[in-house]
Amino acid sequence: MLIKVYWSTWGFFGLVTILLFATGNLTMLSAVVLGFIAFGLTFMGMMGVLPTMVSHPPAPKAPRAEKAKPVAMQPMRKTPARAFSIFKSA
């Protein structure tokens, strides 16, 4: 959950930065403020997200059981069935 919040915060930060740039309001003062915010987000990732990603590997998922296909849905054989081999000449 923390990782999703972290990346969402970075996404919002990037969106605001692009919006400020597109409207012409990205002045030197706002760039410095955004720099401080980016610095804080970077260290938030180091303190909160990185230990979670490194120390907790994802739990292995159990393999799913395959559904049995109905007889009508099974593909045809590439080779004929062995029952017809009795009609061969000796």
PyMOL commands that set and color helices and strands:
alter all, ss='L'
color gray80, all
select helices_A, chain A and resi 2-23+28-55+71-73+82-87
alter helices_A, ss='H'
color red, helices_A
deselect
rebuild
show_as cartoon
